[in-house]
């Protein structure tokens, strides 16, 4: 009986740990391509300025997720617009998306990594 309880406790703990580490879903490049064509969609590149300077999606605005004032920068954005976020892998854009949603943004999409988006044919600068 004790070993059963211990096993159940371990299973529950592992399940909760997995939930805490789950990542924000990344939108398919084809869907992202359709979204960025919309006139009211704002594309945010949340990589560093150096990464952004090395190439970025056409019309993307750079807001460095690692910058200390990132929360202040997003607080000045219009919460009613739709935002498409990307970074190098989807990790920072996922974290930025969660932060934005906590601040009341309702339409935020994690587009994933720049290389994947570029390789799928999205226009870059």
Secondary structure, DSSP 8 states (H G I E B T S, - for coil): -HHHHHHHHHHHHHHHHHHHT-------HHHHHHHHTSTTEEEEE-S-HHHHHT--BTT-EE--TTSTTHHHHHHTS-TTSEEEEEESSSHHHHHHHHHHHHTT--EEEEEEEHHHHHHTT--B-
